[in-house]
Amino acid sequence: MSFLTASERTGTWLGRLWRPDRCGPSVITVKNGQVMDITRKGAALVRDICEMDAPVDYVVSADGEPLGALDEIASHPVGGTKPYFLAPCDLQAIKACGVTFARSMVERVIEERAAGDPHQANQIRARVGAAIGDSLHNIRAGSDQAERVKQALIAEGLWSQYLEVGIGPDAEVFSKAQVLSAVGTGAKVGLHPSSTWNNPEPEVVLTVASTGRILGACLGNDVNLRDIEGRSALLLSRAKDNNASAAIGPMIRLFDDTFTLDHVRKAELTMTVTGKDGFAMTGHSSMSSISRDPEDLVGQTIGRHHQYPDGIMLYLGTMFAPTKDRDTPGQGFTHKLEDRVMIRADGLGTLTNVVDLSTQCPEWRFGIGQLMRNLAARNLL
């Protein structure tokens, strides 16, 4: 099954494919339903194309080697003997923004107060909701109104470090994964084996050049361990950065006349989780409800205060916070192994992954050193 609809295929797409016959990755695009390998010396990396003055013009005009129909290659299993899709980024740093939606702010307050205990979370959810309600929904982060809400919550005894980054002047930006460690569509996503309360997070991921220019977007699953982060915000790296815990894909849609940052601002993400136990859940995240504009989040990540010479991939956060009980009433949702997670947004395609333990997912072995050696052996450097 293809991850792009017929109308989406008319966009300008940039991605990566693992080619077993090359023992390494190739840069690809999609033209007329065909996957084209556009890897060239001087443009052997997605990073190289994103640093060009006109990436769209390059991708549109690039001659490539036809590798086969998109639908066929999309059906190839990850790790098999045929070409398969990788995360569409390579040397970009993988960063993420947290607590960017009012609903997720409330859930983070609950996680913190519950200290990772889903039983307590159910009770606290009612109290926090009664005190805050929808009052955070339309507040501009860092505004005078936000400061007044902050003072009111302090008086209620409900102020939290999560609400500080949610409506205060400074956004939460953290390192989600290491360079080259993200997995693509069709791959397994990993849960740390010590976690018993976790969930997917459907998000838009921006592609940003080293200059801070926003070039395009794709989808992401910011796999989250709610119990570990709930115990302490200082455990964020343990909760967020594990083997196969960052999924990005299916490909980067470069901004052109048909798709722009304004489309991202209006994007509606849907997510379905289906389990081997018959459980099914649908989630939603509306980018129009984000508390900070994407350009603001990019500006707080990259600039004079911090440079990224190979660019960044930036998760924008989610409003999705699962509360539907899966097993025991009051326990809420948590993943089970072999859950199938599908994240979709019109214009950006579909990202599909299957849940496993991070210790059982394929180990991340192909790092920057191996990538450079592979490209050198192919005379691409």
Helices and strands as residue ranges (DSSP letters): G 8-10, E 12-19, E 24-31, E 34-37, H 46-50, H 55-61, E 65-69, H 70-74, E 84-85, E 93-98, H 102-114, H 118-132, H 144-156, H 161-167, E 172-177, E 188-191, E 198-199, E 202-208, E 214-222, E 224-225, H 226-231, G 233-235, H 236-240, E 246-254, H 261-265, E 268-274, E 280-286, G 287-289, H 294-301, E 312-315, E 340-345, E 349-357, H 368-377
